């Protein structure tokens, strides 16, 4: 190889290396653009998934509320009871340092769904119930659980529906569970339910004041209610419950 052919060969090598480098850079840039497109697609998919999940949660809540309202529509005196009880329950749970998930909230809202199977004549009877009428009335937690049986997204809510009439001393129904055997959301619910029952007008008696209701609930700590939940409830001022009630009315 003469010096001139060596020089021209060297130029060729440099030129081909440059060309190769330029090609590699173009390929790298193309790959980068491709990755950016993937990342953008993924972000878009995540966003859509998040929106869909939110939409699903909203639909669940609306369905649960519709069901709860369908039960309450029969009884002019308990209007919005389920919504108030759910909100009181969440407030008491917060005071007790208990994490209450959406499922438990759905359980609060649907607690009396089984009452659809109780005839009006029994549900609204002004006087005391006969033995047979009471036997049917106390079936509503089991009937409620049965109604919701095939609704998978309400699995934990059913626990509240089934156990909302259990008592701390084991004399409640349907399973006569006692103390800590009663699921925590059901123990919280029991206090919230009594609070709302006492502080709303009924055909046979006017509403109690918040402080009268507090006396009744305190007196039932250890018999009807979990004493720890009553202690937590006692840390929530009357005004907080009043604001919740006014917000729902
Ligand atoms: Fe009930």
py3Dmol code that shows the C-alpha trace and the ligand (Angstrom):
import py3Dmol

protein = """\
ATOM      1  CA  UNK A   1       0.000   0.000   0.000  1.00  0.00           C
ATOM      2  CA  UNK A   2       1.445   3.330  -1.067  1.00  0.00           C
ATOM      3  CA  UNK A   3       1.337   6.309   1.330  1.00  0.00           C
ATOM      4  CA  UNK A   4      -1.402   7.924  -0.775  1.00  0.00           C
ATOM      5  CA  UNK A   5      -3.608   4.833  -0.785  1.00  0.00           C
ATOM      6  CA  UNK A   6      -3.005   4.469   3.022  1.00  0.00           C
ATOM      7  CA  UNK A   7      -4.181   8.100   3.519  1.00  0.00           C
ATOM      8  CA  UNK A   8      -7.249   7.566   1.390  1.00  0.00           C
ATOM      9  CA  UNK A   9      -7.969   4.291   3.247  1.00  0.00           C
ATOM     10  CA  UNK A  10      -7.643   6.189   6.583  1.00  0.00           C
ATOM     11  CA  UNK A  11     -10.088   8.838   5.333  1.00  0.00           C
ATOM     12  CA  UNK A  12     -12.500   6.075   4.347  1.00  0.00           C
ATOM     13  CA  UNK A  13     -12.251   4.554   7.821  1.00  0.00           C
ATOM     14  CA  UNK A  14     -12.869   7.913   9.531  1.00  0.00           C
ATOM     15  CA  UNK A  15     -15.741   8.656   7.177  1.00  0.00           C
ATOM     16  CA  UNK A  16     -17.302   5.242   7.729  1.00  0.00           C
ATOM     17  CA  UNK A  17     -16.810   5.552  11.516  1.00  0.00           C
ATOM     18  CA  UNK A  18     -18.494   8.964  11.427  1.00  0.00           C
ATOM     19  CA  UNK A  19     -21.323   7.512   9.358  1.00  0.00           C
ATOM     20  CA  UNK A  20     -21.655   4.617  11.800  1.00  0.00           C
ATOM     21  CA  UNK A  21     -21.644   7.023  14.765  1.00  0.00           C
ATOM     22  CA  UNK A  22     -24.268   9.207  13.098  1.00  0.00           C
ATOM     23  CA  UNK A  23     -26.403   6.129  12.459  1.00  0.00           C
ATOM     24  CA  UNK A  24     -26.032   4.990  16.072  1.00  0.00           C
ATOM     25  CA  UNK A  25     -26.979   8.467  17.292  1.00  0.00           C
ATOM     26  CA  UNK A  26     -30.041   8.460  15.056  1.00  0.00           C
ATOM     27  CA  UNK A  27     -31.001   5.012  16.335  1.00  0.00           C
ATOM     28  CA  UNK A  28     -30.494   6.109  19.958  1.00  0.00           C
ATOM     29  CA  UNK A  29     -32.598   9.215  19.375  1.00  0.00           C
ATOM     30  CA  UNK A  30     -35.312   7.089  17.766  1.00  0.00           C
ATOM     31  CA  UNK A  31     -35.238   4.678  20.706  1.00  0.00           C
ATOM     32  CA  UNK A  32     -35.474   7.612  23.130  1.00  0.00           C
ATOM     33  CA  UNK A  33     -38.484   8.993  21.274  1.00  0.00           C
ATOM     34  CA  UNK A  34     -40.031   5.533  21.332  1.00  0.00           C
ATOM     35  CA  UNK A  35     -39.470   5.260  25.115  1.00  0.00           C
ATOM     36  CA  UNK A  36     -40.975   8.706  25.631  1.00  0.00           C
ATOM     37  CA  UNK A  37     -44.024   7.586  23.678  1.00  0.00           C
ATOM     38  CA  UNK A  38     -44.290   4.446  25.835  1.00  0.00           C
ATOM     39  CA  UNK A  39     -43.978   6.548  29.003  1.00  0.00           C
ATOM     40  CA  UNK A  40     -46.669   8.950  27.754  1.00  0.00           C
ATOM     41  CA  UNK A  41     -48.929   5.992  26.877  1.00  0.00           C
ATOM     42  CA  UNK A  42     -48.397   4.494  30.329  1.00  0.00           C
ATOM     43  CA  UNK A  43     -49.174   7.813  32.026  1.00  0.00           C
ATOM     44  CA  UNK A  44     -52.365   8.059  29.993  1.00  0.00           C
ATOM     45  CA  UNK A  45     -53.352   4.470  30.865  1.00  0.00           C
ATOM     46  CA  UNK A  46     -52.694   5.109  34.590  1.00  0.00           C
ATOM     47  CA  UNK A  47     -54.762   8.278  34.422  1.00  0.00           C
ATOM     48  CA  UNK A  48     -57.635   6.472  32.731  1.00  0.00           C
ATOM     49  CA  UNK A  49     -57.408   3.610  35.241  1.00  0.00           C
ATOM     50  CA  UNK A  50     -57.457   6.062  38.149  1.00  0.00           C
ATOM     51  CA  UNK A  51     -60.500   7.826  36.686  1.00  0.00           C
ATOM     52  CA  UNK A  52     -62.223   4.494  36.120  1.00  0.00           C
ATOM     53  CA  UNK A  53     -61.479   3.404  39.724  1.00  0.00           C
ATOM     54  CA  UNK A  54     -62.851   6.717  41.040  1.00  0.00           C
ATOM     55  CA  UNK A  55     -65.912   6.362  38.841  1.00  0.00           C
ATOM     56  CA  UNK A  56     -66.410   2.823  40.125  1.00  0.00           C
ATOM     57  CA  UNK A  57     -66.130   3.980  43.760  1.00  0.00           C
ATOM     58  CA  UNK A  58     -68.661   6.737  43.061  1.00  0.00           C
ATOM     59  CA  UNK A  59     -71.012   4.202  41.455  1.00  0.00           C
ATOM     60  CA  UNK A  60     -70.634   1.846  44.418  1.00  0.00           C
ATOM     61  CA  UNK A  61     -71.418   4.633  46.859  1.00  0.00           C
ATOM     62  CA  UNK A  62     -74.427   5.809  44.815  1.00  0.00           C
ATOM     63  CA  UNK A  63     -75.756   2.234  44.615  1.00  0.00           C
ATOM     64  CA  UNK A  64     -75.316   1.710  48.341  1.00  0.00           C
ATOM     65  CA  UNK A  65     -77.032   5.026  49.106  1.00  0.00           C
ATOM     66  CA  UNK A  66     -79.915   4.172  46.772  1.00  0.00           C
ATOM     67  CA  UNK A  67     -80.388   0.858  48.576  1.00  0.00           C
ATOM     68  CA  UNK A  68     -80.191   2.506  52.007  1.00  0.00           C
ATOM     69  CA  UNK A  69     -82.661   5.214  50.944  1.00  0.00           C
ATOM     70  CA  UNK A  70     -85.045   2.587  49.544  1.00  0.00           C
ATOM     71  CA  UNK A  71     -85.228   1.034  53.025  1.00  0.00           C
ATOM     72  CA  UNK A  72     -85.705   4.387  54.725  1.00  0.00           C
ATOM     73  CA  UNK A  73     -88.295   5.672  52.248  1.00  0.00           C
ATOM     74  CA  UNK A  74     -90.850   3.546  54.123  1.00  0.00           C
ATOM     75  CA  UNK A  75     -90.328   5.382  57.368  1.00  0.00           C
ATOM     76  CA  UNK A  76     -90.847   9.142  57.481  1.00  0.00           C
ATOM     77  CA  UNK A  77     -89.420   9.302  60.998  1.00  0.00           C
ATOM     78  CA  UNK A  78     -86.037   7.814  60.261  1.00  0.00           C
ATOM     79  CA  UNK A  79     -85.288   9.812  57.084  1.00  0.00           C
ATOM     80  CA  UNK A  80     -81.516  10.140  56.555  1.00  0.00           C
ATOM     81  CA  UNK A  81     -80.915   7.951  59.625  1.00  0.00           C
ATOM     82  CA  UNK A  82     -78.462   5.764  57.708  1.00  0.00           C
ATOM     83  CA  UNK A  83     -76.457   8.735  56.437  1.00  0.00           C
ATOM     84  CA  UNK A  84     -76.289  10.320  59.914  1.00  0.00           C
ATOM     85  CA  UNK A  85     -75.338   7.042  61.572  1.00  0.00           C
ATOM     86  CA  UNK A  86     -72.623   6.463  58.976  1.00  0.00           C
ATOM     87  CA  UNK A  87     -71.193   9.944  59.566  1.00  0.00           C
ATOM     88  CA  UNK A  88     -71.395   9.640  63.387  1.00  0.00           C
ATOM     89  CA  UNK A  89     -69.783   6.206  63.120  1.00  0.00           C
ATOM     90  CA  UNK A  90     -66.875   7.574  61.075  1.00  0.00           C
ATOM     91  CA  UNK A  91     -66.399  10.411  63.589  1.00  0.00           C
ATOM     92  CA  UNK A  92     -66.394   8.023  66.575  1.00  0.00           C
ATOM     93  CA  UNK A  93     -64.020   5.648  64.756  1.00  0.00           C
ATOM     94  CA  UNK A  94     -61.672   8.564  64.168  1.00  0.00           C
ATOM     95  CA  UNK A  95     -61.826   9.462  67.887  1.00  0.00           C
ATOM     96  CA  UNK A  96     -61.089   5.819  68.763  1.00  0.00           C
ATOM     97  CA  UNK A  97     -58.097   5.758  66.400  1.00  0.00           C
ATOM     98  CA  UNK A  98     -59.764   2.998  64.382  1.00  0.00           C
ATOM     99  CA  UNK A  99     -59.246   2.929  60.624  1.00  0.00           C
ATOM    100  CA  UNK A 100     -62.682   2.490  59.099  1.00  0.00           C
ATOM    101  CA  UNK A 101     -62.607   1.578  55.440  1.00  0.00           C
ATOM    102  CA  UNK A 102     -65.220   2.232  52.783  1.00  0.00           C
ATOM    103  CA  UNK A 103     -66.603  -1.242  53.365  1.00  0.00           C
ATOM    104  CA  UNK A 104     -67.485  -0.487  56.979  1.00  0.00           C
ATOM    105  CA  UNK A 105     -69.039   2.820  55.903  1.00  0.00           C
ATOM    106  CA  UNK A 106     -71.190   0.891  53.392  1.00  0.00           C
ATOM    107  CA  UNK A 107     -72.122  -1.457  56.245  1.00  0.00           C
ATOM    108  CA  UNK A 108     -73.190   1.558  58.355  1.00  0.00           C
ATOM    109  CA  UNK A 109     -75.359   2.800  55.489  1.00  0.00           C
ATOM    110  CA  UNK A 110     -76.933  -0.590  54.782  1.00  0.00           C
ATOM    111  CA  UNK A 111     -77.316  -1.879  58.349  1.00  0.00           C
ATOM    112  CA  UNK A 112     -81.128  -2.137  58.216  1.00  0.00           C
ATOM    113  CA  UNK A 113     -81.479  -3.297  54.601  1.00  0.00           C
ATOM    114  CA  UNK A 114     -83.050  -6.522  55.959  1.00  0.00           C
ATOM    115  CA  UNK A 115     -86.025  -4.495  57.214  1.00  0.00           C
ATOM    116  CA  UNK A 116     -87.455  -4.620  53.676  1.00  0.00           C
ATOM    117  CA  UNK A 117     -88.674  -8.080  54.712  1.00  0.00           C
ATOM    118  CA  UNK A 118     -90.443  -6.804  57.859  1.00  0.00           C
ATOM    119  CA  UNK A 119     -94.114  -5.905  57.209  1.00  0.00           C
ATOM    120  CA  UNK A 120     -95.210  -2.292  57.850  1.00  0.00           C
ATOM    121  CA  UNK A 121     -97.677  -3.476  60.506  1.00  0.00           C
ATOM    122  CA  UNK A 122     -94.748  -4.714  62.600  1.00  0.00           C
ATOM    123  CA  UNK A 123     -92.177  -2.095  61.654  1.00  0.00           C
ATOM    124  CA  UNK A 124     -94.489   0.811  62.547  1.00  0.00           C
ATOM    125  CA  UNK A 125     -96.512  -0.802  65.321  1.00  0.00           C
ATOM    126  CA  UNK A 126     -96.927   1.843  68.012  1.00  0.00           C
ATOM    127  CA  UNK A 127     -97.332  -0.618  70.885  1.00  0.00           C
ATOM    128  CA  UNK A 128     -95.069  -3.431  72.056  1.00  0.00           C
ATOM    129  CA  UNK A 129     -94.476  -6.341  69.650  1.00  0.00           C
ATOM    130  CA  UNK A 130     -95.877  -9.805  70.249  1.00  0.00           C
ATOM    131  CA  UNK A 131     -93.431 -12.684  70.609  1.00  0.00           C
ATOM    132  CA  UNK A 132     -93.980 -13.703  66.976  1.00  0.00           C
ATOM    133  CA  UNK A 133     -93.608 -10.141  65.695  1.00  0.00           C
ATOM    134  CA  UNK A 134     -90.398  -9.689  67.622  1.00  0.00           C
ATOM    135  CA  UNK A 135     -89.087 -13.011  66.294  1.00  0.00           C
ATOM    136  CA  UNK A 136     -89.550 -11.658  62.767  1.00  0.00           C
ATOM    137  CA  UNK A 137     -88.132  -8.216  63.611  1.00  0.00           C
ATOM    138  CA  UNK A 138     -84.877  -9.628  65.035  1.00  0.00           C
ATOM    139  CA  UNK A 139     -84.313 -11.548  61.816  1.00  0.00           C
ATOM    140  CA  UNK A 140     -83.477  -8.343  59.898  1.00  0.00           C
ATOM    141  CA  UNK A 141     -79.679  -8.547  60.373  1.00  0.00           C
ATOM    142  CA  UNK A 142     -79.621 -12.080  58.928  1.00  0.00           C
ATOM    143  CA  UNK A 143     -82.042 -11.179  56.141  1.00  0.00           C
ATOM    144  CA  UNK A 144     -79.889  -8.148  55.320  1.00  0.00           C
ATOM    145  CA  UNK A 145     -76.750 -10.296  55.114  1.00  0.00           C
ATOM    146  CA  UNK A 146     -78.624 -12.698  52.848  1.00  0.00           C
ATOM    147  CA  UNK A 147     -79.817  -9.889  50.566  1.00  0.00           C
ATOM    148  CA  UNK A 148     -76.207  -8.759  50.082  1.00  0.00           C
ATOM    149  CA  UNK A 149     -74.823 -12.311  49.844  1.00  0.00           C
ATOM    150  CA  UNK A 150     -73.759 -12.231  46.198  1.00  0.00           C
ATOM    151  CA  UNK A 151     -72.409  -8.686  46.184  1.00  0.00           C
ATOM    152  CA  UNK A 152     -68.679  -9.276  46.438  1.00  0.00           C
ATOM    153  CA  UNK A 153     -67.715  -5.626  46.848  1.00  0.00           C
ATOM    154  CA  UNK A 154     -69.786  -5.545  50.073  1.00  0.00           C
ATOM    155  CA  UNK A 155     -68.052  -8.503  51.734  1.00  0.00           C
ATOM    156  CA  UNK A 156     -66.882  -6.596  54.836  1.00  0.00           C
ATOM    157  CA  UNK A 157     -69.980  -4.398  54.905  1.00  0.00           C
ATOM    158  CA  UNK A 158     -72.004  -7.553  55.528  1.00  0.00           C
ATOM    159  CA  UNK A 159     -70.189  -7.978  58.856  1.00  0.00           C
ATOM    160  CA  UNK A 160     -71.709  -4.700  60.117  1.00  0.00           C
ATOM    161  CA  UNK A 161     -75.119  -5.627  58.675  1.00  0.00           C
ATOM    162  CA  UNK A 162     -75.076  -8.970  60.472  1.00  0.00           C
ATOM    163  CA  UNK A 163     -73.705  -7.818  63.812  1.00  0.00           C
ATOM    164  CA  UNK A 164     -75.156  -4.340  64.340  1.00  0.00           C
ATOM    165  CA  UNK A 165     -77.492  -5.545  67.108  1.00  0.00           C
ATOM    166  CA  UNK A 166     -74.910  -7.538  69.081  1.00  0.00           C
ATOM    167  CA  UNK A 167     -74.288  -6.292  72.624  1.00  0.00           C
ATOM    168  CA  UNK A 168     -71.014  -6.131  74.547  1.00  0.00           C
ATOM    169  CA  UNK A 169     -72.520  -8.346  77.318  1.00  0.00           C
ATOM    170  CA  UNK A 170     -73.474 -11.061  74.812  1.00  0.00           C
ATOM    171  CA  UNK A 171     -77.251 -10.604  75.035  1.00  0.00           C
ATOM    172  CA  UNK A 172     -77.659  -9.174  71.525  1.00  0.00           C
ATOM    173  CA  UNK A 173     -78.575 -10.886  68.247  1.00  0.00           C
ATOM    174  CA  UNK A 174     -78.298 -12.730  65.898  1.00  0.00           C
ATOM    175  CA  UNK A 175     -75.197 -14.563  67.188  1.00  0.00           C
ATOM    176  CA  UNK A 176     -75.057 -13.396  70.846  1.00  0.00           C
ATOM    177  CA  UNK A 177     -71.401 -12.449  70.352  1.00  0.00           C
ATOM    178  CA  UNK A 178     -69.797 -10.828  73.411  1.00  0.00           C
ATOM    179  CA  UNK A 179     -66.949  -8.355  73.981  1.00  0.00           C
ATOM    180  CA  UNK A 180     -64.116  -8.381  71.485  1.00  0.00           C
ATOM    181  CA  UNK A 181     -65.725 -11.195  69.503  1.00  0.00           C
ATOM    182  CA  UNK A 182     -67.983  -8.483  68.060  1.00  0.00           C
ATOM    183  CA  UNK A 183     -66.274  -6.907  65.016  1.00  0.00           C
ATOM    184  CA  UNK A 184     -65.016  -3.387  65.854  1.00  0.00           C
ATOM    185  CA  UNK A 185     -67.041  -1.553  63.149  1.00  0.00           C
ATOM    186  CA  UNK A 186     -70.215  -3.177  64.552  1.00  0.00           C
ATOM    187  CA  UNK A 187     -69.275  -2.007  68.094  1.00  0.00           C
ATOM    188  CA  UNK A 188     -68.755   1.538  66.794  1.00  0.00           C
ATOM    189  CA  UNK A 189     -71.982   1.369  64.837  1.00  0.00           C
ATOM    190  CA  UNK A 190     -73.988   0.376  67.945  1.00  0.00           C
ATOM    191  CA  UNK A 191     -73.027   3.647  69.698  1.00  0.00           C
ATOM    192  CA  UNK A 192     -73.691   5.768  66.581  1.00  0.00           C
ATOM    193  CA  UNK A 193     -77.076   4.086  66.036  1.00  0.00           C
ATOM    194  CA  UNK A 194     -78.229   4.736  69.610  1.00  0.00           C
ATOM    195  CA  UNK A 195     -76.988   8.320  69.439  1.00  0.00           C
ATOM    196  CA  UNK A 196     -79.089   8.992  66.354  1.00  0.00           C
ATOM    197  CA  UNK A 197     -82.137   7.088  67.651  1.00  0.00           C
ATOM    198  CA  UNK A 198     -82.130   9.138  70.871  1.00  0.00           C
ATOM    199  CA  UNK A 199     -81.555  12.516  69.224  1.00  0.00           C
ATOM    200  CA  UNK A 200     -84.343  12.227  66.633  1.00  0.00           C
ATOM    201  CA  UNK A 201     -88.088  12.616  67.201  1.00  0.00           C
ATOM    202  CA  UNK A 202     -90.092   9.400  67.207  1.00  0.00           C
ATOM    203  CA  UNK A 203     -93.896   9.041  67.030  1.00  0.00           C
ATOM    204  CA  UNK A 204     -93.975   8.010  70.688  1.00  0.00           C
ATOM    205  CA  UNK A 205     -91.436  10.497  72.151  1.00  0.00           C
ATOM    206  CA  UNK A 206     -89.582  13.713  71.338  1.00  0.00           C
ATOM    207  CA  UNK A 207     -85.853  13.807  70.647  1.00  0.00           C
ATOM    208  CA  UNK A 208     -83.409  13.869  73.579  1.00  0.00           C
ATOM    209  CA  UNK A 209     -80.762  16.563  73.790  1.00  0.00           C
ATOM    210  CA  UNK A 210     -77.159  15.663  72.962  1.00  0.00           C
ATOM    211  CA  UNK A 211     -76.229  15.688  76.654  1.00  0.00           C
ATOM    212  CA  UNK A 212     -79.207  13.496  77.645  1.00  0.00           C
ATOM    213  CA  UNK A 213     -78.179  11.029  74.926  1.00  0.00           C
ATOM    214  CA  UNK A 214     -74.624  11.098  76.266  1.00  0.00           C
ATOM    215  CA  UNK A 215     -75.857  10.129  79.746  1.00  0.00           C
ATOM    216  CA  UNK A 216     -77.811   7.184  78.320  1.00  0.00           C
ATOM    217  CA  UNK A 217     -74.855   5.963  76.258  1.00  0.00           C
ATOM    218  CA  UNK A 218     -72.401   6.311  79.162  1.00  0.00           C
ATOM    219  CA  UNK A 219     -74.770   4.322  81.387  1.00  0.00           C
ATOM    220  CA  UNK A 220     -74.774   1.482  78.853  1.00  0.00           C
ATOM    221  CA  UNK A 221     -70.955   1.207  78.606  1.00  0.00           C
ATOM    222  CA  UNK A 222     -69.967  -2.345  79.508  1.00  0.00           C
ATOM    223  CA  UNK A 223     -73.471  -3.755  79.011  1.00  0.00           C
ATOM    224  CA  UNK A 224     -74.709  -2.692  75.582  1.00  0.00           C
ATOM    225  CA  UNK A 225     -71.539  -0.979  74.374  1.00  0.00           C
ATOM    226  CA  UNK A 226     -67.786  -1.518  74.305  1.00  0.00           C
ATOM    227  CA  UNK A 227     -66.528   0.791  77.109  1.00  0.00           C
ATOM    228  CA  UNK A 228     -63.487   1.804  75.024  1.00  0.00           C
ATOM    229  CA  UNK A 229     -65.740   2.974  72.181  1.00  0.00           C
ATOM    230  CA  UNK A 230     -67.911   4.930  74.637  1.00  0.00           C
ATOM    231  CA  UNK A 231     -64.756   6.597  76.012  1.00  0.00           C
ATOM    232  CA  UNK A 232     -63.738   7.555  72.462  1.00  0.00           C
ATOM    233  CA  UNK A 233     -67.269   8.833  71.725  1.00  0.00           C
ATOM    234  CA  UNK A 234     -67.075  10.913  74.911  1.00  0.00           C
ATOM    235  CA  UNK A 235     -64.100  12.827  73.507  1.00  0.00           C
ATOM    236  CA  UNK A 236     -66.220  14.081  70.578  1.00  0.00           C
ATOM    237  CA  UNK A 237     -68.043  17.289  71.574  1.00  0.00           C
ATOM    238  CA  UNK A 238     -71.809  17.655  71.071  1.00  0.00           C
ATOM    239  CA  UNK A 239     -71.129  20.451  68.578  1.00  0.00           C
ATOM    240  CA  UNK A 240     -69.269  18.078  66.265  1.00  0.00           C
ATOM    241  CA  UNK A 241     -72.274  15.743  66.086  1.00  0.00           C
ATOM    242  CA  UNK A 242     -74.651  18.698  65.691  1.00  0.00           C
ATOM    243  CA  UNK A 243     -72.618  19.965  62.724  1.00  0.00           C
ATOM    244  CA  UNK A 244     -72.704  16.528  61.103  1.00  0.00           C
ATOM    245  CA  UNK A 245     -76.487  16.355  61.573  1.00  0.00           C
ATOM    246  CA  UNK A 246     -77.035  19.859  60.185  1.00  0.00           C
ATOM    247  CA  UNK A 247     -74.805  19.035  57.215  1.00  0.00           C
ATOM    248  CA  UNK A 248     -76.933  16.001  56.295  1.00  0.00           C
ATOM    249  CA  UNK A 249     -80.400  17.460  56.925  1.00  0.00           C
TER     250      UNK A 249
END
"""
ligand_1 = """\
1
LIG
Fe -81.234 -2.720 62.851
"""
view = py3Dmol.view(width=600, height=400)
view.addModel(protein, "pdb")
view.setStyle({"model": 0}, {"cartoon": {"style": "trace"}})
view.addModel(ligand_1, "xyz")
view.setStyle({"model": 1}, {"stick": {}})
view.zoomTo()
view.show()
